[in-house]
Amino acid sequence: MSKKKYTFIDLFAGIGGFHTAMHSVGGKCVFASEWDKNARLSYEANYKDIEPNLFKKNRKGEYLYFNEDINDVIPSKVPDFDICCGGFPCQPFSVAGLKRGFEDTRGTLFFNIANLVKEKIQAGHPPRVLFLENVRGLKNHDKGKTLKVILATLEELGYGYSYEVLNAKYFGVPQNRERLFIIAWYKDLVNVDTFKFPYGIAEDGTTIYDKKELKKGTLPTKVSEVFEPVDVTIPYTISDRLWKGHKERKERNRINGKGFGYSMFNANSVYTSTISARYWKDGSEILIDQSDKGLNPRTLTPVEAGRLQGYRIIGSGWEYPEYSNNQNYNASNPEFTIVVSKKEAYRQFGNSVAIPVIKRLAQEIVKQLL
């Protein structure tokens, strides 16, 4: 599979989850865009050895292919590419009665993707595939209007498409994380009617294409797969005051009929809840039970937060060394290093895509559409 060479661009790149996955199937990144300065630091630190050309600068010291503000992108200066990757933000469109898609997207960040693609088509270099990711809520955002406009825009540009919500917990990572994926292909170049989504990874490592097959079992997962050694994690034990606050808030919410509060997991839990960009604030969505040690719960370490998304981060090693050799963390995966503060690391991993899901999708894109 990796013998096929193709190029891709990485828009709204974050810390490079798409880059890791695409690189694993032979992709070469020719352009990336990310505005957050800390995410840019992480991105360059982790991909400059893999793709040095991406970080070339001109005589003024400005990046040629590592764009900061997508609104400043001049499509003709973006190298031609086969695949456009993008985890774009979910924004409402101000639609005056749903015309055809493209014009309705003006003023949103999706327009930047659509416009870049449109200009490449007009210049005679249509991207073969668009690989887009978003929150599950995009499906019903603004009563479904937002997704309708996006799909109408893809159609208008000459793309067929399939979309699906996938859950990371079925792909060998211990996190319950649902995300919407849109895979689109340029109909004049790719002669298919539909894209067959992978819904998970079976215990033997093969791809599951039928949702019903998920019931038969997927790669087994345990939260302890991500654990660093105990001496590293003990300092992440939360204070008595914070623990008391979590419990009181949960009780208040229960009385008020709200389901919000902390969520607790232990080493044997099959998966955690979804990690978010706000995890650094109090860690309430994923607390690790330490009652067996007579301690308050703890938060994940930044290394564990990254591993929960499928990044191979060595950190201080593993509490259970056998997990360092599983599909996500063995030496066939590039090592990811954390080069920012704890707060920023949590934010970046909370915003990231889950690598095993993107990897399996990348394999299917290469197989089915390239």
C-alpha positions as CSV (number, residue, x, y, z in Angstrom):
1,M,0.0,0.0,0.0
2,S,2.8,2.5,0.9
3,K,4.3,2.0,-2.5
4,K,1.7,4.3,-3.9
5,K,3.0,7.8,-3.5
6,Y,0.7,10.7,-3.2
7,T,0.6,14.3,-1.9
8,F,-1.7,15.8,0.7
9,I,-2.3,19.2,2.4
10,D,-3.1,19.5,6.1
11,L,-5.6,22.3,6.8
12,F,-6.6,23.3,10.4
13,A,-3.7,21.0,11.1
14,G,-3.5,21.1,14.9
15,I,-0.7,19.0,16.1
16,G,-0.7,16.8,13.0
17,G,-3.0,13.7,13.6
18,F,-3.8,13.6,9.9
19,H,-0.1,14.0,9.1
20,T,0.9,11.0,11.2
21,A,-1.9,8.8,9.6
22,M,-1.2,10.0,6.0
23,H,2.6,9.5,6.4
24,S,1.9,5.9,7.5
25,V,0.4,5.1,4.1
26,G,3.0,6.8,2.0
27,G,1.6,10.3,1.8
28,K,3.9,13.4,1.4
29,C,2.7,16.6,3.0
30,V,3.3,19.6,0.7
31,F,1.4,22.3,2.6
32,A,-0.1,22.8,6.1
33,S,-2.0,25.5,7.8
34,E,-2.5,26.1,11.6
35,W,-3.1,29.4,13.4
36,D,-2.5,28.5,17.0
37,K,1.1,29.3,17.9
38,N,1.5,26.5,20.4
39,A,0.1,23.9,18.1
40,R,2.5,25.2,15.4
41,L,5.4,24.6,17.8
42,S,4.3,21.0,18.4
43,Y,3.7,20.4,14.7
44,E,7.1,21.6,13.5
45,A,8.9,19.8,16.3
46,N,7.3,16.5,15.4
47,Y,7.2,16.6,11.6
48,K,10.3,18.6,10.5
49,D,12.4,15.4,10.3
50,I,9.7,13.6,8.3
51,E,9.0,16.5,6.0
52,P,11.8,19.1,6.1
53,N,10.6,20.8,2.9
54,L,7.3,21.8,4.6
55,F,9.1,24.1,6.9
56,K,11.3,25.9,4.3
57,K,11.5,29.7,4.7
58,N,12.1,32.5,2.2
59,R,14.9,35.2,2.6
60,K,12.6,37.2,5.0
61,G,12.3,34.2,7.3
62,E,8.7,33.5,6.3
63,Y,7.4,30.0,5.9
64,L,6.7,29.1,2.3
65,Y,4.4,26.1,2.9
66,F,3.5,26.2,6.7
67,N,0.7,28.8,6.7
68,E,-0.5,30.6,9.8
69,D,-3.8,32.1,8.8
70,I,-5.9,30.2,6.3
71,N,-7.6,33.5,5.3
72,D,-4.2,34.6,3.8
73,V,-3.8,31.5,1.6
74,I,-3.2,32.3,-2.1
75,P,-4.4,29.0,-3.8
76,S,-2.0,29.4,-6.8
77,K,0.9,29.4,-4.3
78,V,-0.2,26.1,-2.7
79,P,1.6,23.2,-4.4
80,D,-0.8,20.8,-6.2
81,F,-2.0,17.9,-4.1
82,D,-4.0,14.7,-4.3
83,I,-5.7,14.8,-1.0
84,C,-7.0,17.7,1.1
85,C,-7.2,16.9,4.8
86,G,-9.0,19.2,7.2
87,G,-10.6,19.1,10.6
88,F,-12.4,22.4,10.1
89,P,-14.4,24.2,12.8
90,C,-18.1,23.8,12.8
91,Q,-19.7,27.2,12.0
92,P,-23.2,28.2,11.1
93,F,-23.8,29.6,7.6
94,S,-26.0,32.6,7.1
95,V,-28.2,31.1,4.5
96,A,-30.8,33.1,2.6
97,G,-32.9,30.1,1.7
98,L,-30.3,27.5,0.8
99,K,-29.1,28.3,-2.7
100,R,-26.5,26.0,-4.3
101,G,-23.8,25.5,-1.8
102,F,-20.6,27.4,-2.6
103,E,-21.8,31.0,-2.2
104,D,-23.5,30.2,1.0
105,T,-20.2,29.2,2.6
106,R,-18.7,32.7,2.4
107,G,-17.4,34.1,5.6
108,T,-16.9,30.7,7.2
109,L,-13.7,28.6,7.4
110,F,-15.2,25.9,5.3
111,F,-15.3,28.4,2.5
112,N,-11.5,28.5,2.6
113,I,-11.3,24.8,1.8
114,A,-14.0,25.0,-0.9
115,N,-12.3,28.0,-2.5
116,L,-8.9,26.5,-2.5
117,V,-10.3,23.3,-4.1
118,K,-12.3,25.3,-6.7
119,E,-9.2,27.3,-7.8
120,K,-7.2,24.1,-8.1
121,I,-9.9,22.6,-10.3
122,Q,-10.0,25.7,-12.5
123,A,-6.2,25.6,-12.8
124,G,-6.5,22.0,-14.1
125,H,-5.3,20.2,-10.9
126,P,-8.4,18.9,-9.1
127,P,-7.7,17.2,-5.8
128,R,-8.7,13.6,-6.1
129,V,-10.0,13.2,-2.5
130,L,-11.2,15.5,0.3
131,F,-10.8,13.9,3.8
132,L,-12.8,16.1,6.3
133,E,-13.5,15.7,10.0
134,N,-15.8,17.4,12.4
135,V,-17.7,17.0,15.6
136,R,-20.6,14.6,15.6
137,G,-22.9,17.6,16.2
138,L,-22.3,18.8,12.7
139,K,-24.9,16.4,11.5
140,N,-27.7,18.3,13.2
141,H,-26.0,21.7,13.5
142,D,-28.5,24.5,12.7
143,K,-31.2,21.9,12.1
144,G,-29.1,20.0,9.6
145,K,-28.6,23.1,7.4
146,T,-24.9,23.4,7.9
147,L,-24.2,19.9,6.7
148,K,-26.6,20.3,3.8
149,V,-24.7,23.4,2.5
150,I,-21.4,21.6,2.9
151,L,-22.6,18.6,0.9
152,A,-24.2,20.8,-1.8
153,T,-20.9,22.7,-2.1
154,L,-19.0,19.4,-2.6
155,E,-21.5,18.4,-5.3
156,E,-21.3,21.7,-7.0
157,L,-17.5,21.3,-7.2
158,G,-17.9,17.9,-8.9
159,Y,-17.4,15.6,-5.9
160,G,-19.2,12.5,-4.9
161,Y,-19.2,11.9,-1.1
162,S,-20.0,9.6,1.8
163,Y,-20.2,10.6,5.4
164,E,-20.4,8.7,8.7
165,V,-20.0,9.0,12.4
166,L,-17.2,6.7,13.7
167,N,-16.2,5.9,17.3
168,A,-12.5,5.7,18.4
169,K,-13.4,2.9,20.9
170,Y,-13.9,0.5,18.1
171,F,-10.4,1.2,16.6
172,G,-8.2,-0.1,19.4
173,V,-8.0,3.1,21.6
174,P,-9.6,3.2,25.0
175,Q,-11.7,6.3,24.5
176,N,-15.4,6.8,23.7
177,R,-15.0,9.5,21.0
178,E,-17.5,10.0,18.2
179,R,-16.6,12.2,15.2
180,L,-18.2,12.8,11.8
181,F,-16.1,12.1,8.7
182,I,-16.8,13.2,5.2
183,I,-14.9,11.5,2.4
184,A,-15.3,13.1,-1.1
185,W,-13.8,12.1,-4.4
186,Y,-13.6,14.0,-7.7
187,K,-16.0,12.2,-10.0
188,D,-14.1,12.9,-13.2
189,L,-11.0,11.2,-11.8
190,V,-12.4,8.5,-9.4
191,N,-15.0,6.2,-10.7
192,V,-16.8,4.9,-7.6
193,D,-20.4,5.3,-6.4
194,T,-19.7,5.2,-2.7
195,F,-16.9,5.0,-0.1
196,K,-17.0,1.9,2.2
197,F,-16.3,3.2,5.7
198,P,-14.3,1.1,8.2
199,Y,-16.4,0.9,11.4
200,G,-13.7,-0.6,13.6
201,I,-10.9,-3.1,13.8
202,A,-11.6,-6.7,14.6
203,E,-9.6,-8.7,17.2
204,D,-7.4,-10.1,14.4
205,G,-6.6,-6.7,13.1
206,T,-8.8,-6.8,10.0
207,T,-11.2,-4.0,9.1
208,I,-14.9,-4.2,10.0
209,Y,-17.1,-2.8,7.2
210,D,-20.5,-3.8,8.7
211,K,-21.8,-2.0,11.8
212,K,-23.5,-5.2,12.9
213,E,-20.1,-6.9,13.1
214,L,-19.0,-4.6,15.9
215,K,-21.1,-6.7,18.3
216,K,-18.8,-9.7,17.6
217,G,-15.9,-7.8,19.1
218,T,-13.2,-5.3,18.2
219,L,-9.6,-4.9,19.3
220,P,-9.8,-5.2,23.1
221,T,-8.9,-2.1,25.1
222,K,-8.2,-1.1,28.7
223,V,-7.6,2.3,30.1
224,S,-4.4,1.0,31.8
225,E,-2.8,0.8,28.3
226,V,-2.1,4.5,28.5
227,F,-0.8,4.6,32.1
228,E,2.6,5.9,33.0
229,P,4.4,4.4,36.0
230,V,2.9,5.0,39.5
231,D,5.7,7.3,40.7
232,V,5.0,9.6,37.8
233,T,1.2,9.6,38.2
234,I,0.9,10.1,42.0
235,P,1.6,13.9,41.8
236,Y,-1.5,14.2,39.5
237,T,-3.8,13.2,42.5
238,I,-6.4,16.0,42.9
239,S,-6.6,18.0,46.1
240,D,-9.3,17.3,48.9
241,R,-10.8,20.7,48.0
242,L,-11.2,19.9,44.3
243,W,-12.5,16.4,45.0
244,K,-15.1,17.8,47.4
245,G,-16.1,20.3,44.7
246,H,-16.5,17.6,42.1
247,K,-18.7,15.5,44.3
248,E,-20.9,18.5,45.4
249,R,-21.3,19.6,41.8
250,K,-22.3,16.1,40.7
251,E,-24.9,15.9,43.5
252,R,-26.3,19.3,42.7
253,N,-26.6,18.4,39.1
254,R,-28.3,15.1,39.9
255,I,-30.9,16.9,42.0
256,N,-31.5,19.4,39.2
257,G,-31.9,16.6,36.7
258,K,-28.7,17.3,34.8
259,G,-26.3,14.5,33.9
260,F,-23.1,16.6,34.4
261,G,-20.4,15.9,36.9
262,Y,-17.1,14.1,37.0
263,S,-16.6,10.7,35.4
264,M,-14.3,8.1,37.0
265,F,-12.5,5.2,35.5
266,N,-10.0,2.5,36.7
267,A,-7.3,0.4,35.1
268,N,-9.8,-2.2,34.0
269,S,-12.3,0.2,32.4
270,V,-12.6,-0.6,28.7
271,Y,-12.6,3.0,27.7
272,T,-12.9,6.6,29.1
273,S,-15.2,9.3,28.1
274,T,-14.2,11.8,25.4
275,I,-11.2,14.0,26.3
276,S,-11.8,17.7,25.5
277,A,-9.7,20.8,25.0
278,R,-10.8,22.0,28.5
279,Y,-9.3,18.9,30.3
280,W,-6.6,21.1,31.7
281,K,-9.1,23.0,33.8
282,D,-10.0,20.3,36.3
283,G,-9.9,17.0,34.5
284,S,-13.4,16.2,35.6
285,E,-14.4,14.2,32.5
286,I,-11.7,11.6,33.0
287,L,-10.6,10.9,36.6
288,I,-8.6,7.8,37.5
289,D,-9.8,6.0,40.6
290,Q,-7.0,5.5,43.2
291,S,-9.1,4.3,46.1
292,D,-7.0,1.1,46.2
293,K,-4.1,3.3,47.3
294,G,-6.2,5.2,49.8
295,L,-5.9,8.3,47.6
296,N,-8.2,10.8,45.9
297,P,-8.7,10.3,42.2
298,R,-6.0,11.6,39.8
299,T,-6.1,13.3,36.4
300,L,-4.4,11.8,33.3
301,T,-0.8,13.0,32.8
302,P,-0.2,14.9,29.5
303,V,1.5,11.8,28.1
304,E,-1.5,9.6,29.0
305,A,-3.8,12.2,27.4
306,G,-1.8,11.9,24.2
307,R,-1.7,8.1,24.3
308,L,-5.5,8.1,24.7
309,Q,-5.6,9.6,21.2
310,G,-3.3,7.0,19.9
311,Y,0.0,9.0,19.8
312,R,3.1,7.0,20.6
313,I,4.6,9.0,23.4
314,I,7.4,7.4,25.3
315,G,7.2,9.7,28.4
316,S,8.5,7.9,31.5
317,G,7.5,4.5,30.1
318,W,4.5,2.4,30.8
319,E,3.0,1.1,34.1
320,Y,2.4,-2.1,32.1
321,P,5.3,-2.4,29.7
322,E,3.5,-5.0,27.5
323,Y,1.3,-2.2,26.2
324,S,4.3,-0.3,24.7
325,N,4.2,-3.0,22.0
326,N,0.6,-2.7,20.9
327,Q,-0.6,-1.4,17.5
328,N,-0.6,2.2,18.7
329,Y,2.7,2.4,20.6
330,N,5.1,-0.1,19.0
331,A,8.1,1.1,17.1
332,S,6.3,1.0,13.7
333,N,4.7,4.3,14.8
334,P,6.6,7.6,14.9
335,E,7.4,8.9,18.3
336,F,5.5,12.1,19.3
337,T,7.3,14.5,21.7
338,I,5.6,17.1,23.9
339,V,7.3,20.4,23.6
340,V,4.7,22.7,25.2
341,S,3.4,23.4,28.7
342,K,1.1,20.9,30.5
343,K,-1.9,23.2,29.9
344,E,-1.2,23.5,26.2
345,A,-0.5,19.7,25.8
346,Y,-3.9,18.9,27.3
347,R,-5.6,21.4,25.0
348,Q,-3.8,20.1,22.0
349,F,-4.6,16.4,22.7
350,G,-8.2,17.3,23.5
351,N,-8.5,19.0,20.1
352,S,-6.8,16.2,18.2
353,V,-8.2,13.5,16.1
354,A,-7.8,9.9,17.3
355,I,-4.8,8.5,15.3
356,P,-6.0,4.9,14.8
357,V,-9.3,6.0,13.3
358,I,-7.6,8.4,10.8
359,K,-5.0,5.7,10.0
360,R,-7.6,3.1,9.1
361,L,-9.5,5.7,7.0
362,A,-6.3,6.7,5.2
363,Q,-5.7,3.0,4.3
364,E,-9.2,2.7,2.9
365,I,-8.8,6.0,0.9
366,V,-5.6,4.7,-0.7
367,K,-7.2,1.3,-1.4
368,Q,-10.6,2.5,-2.7
369,L,-10.0,5.9,-4.2
370,L,-6.4,6.3,-5.3
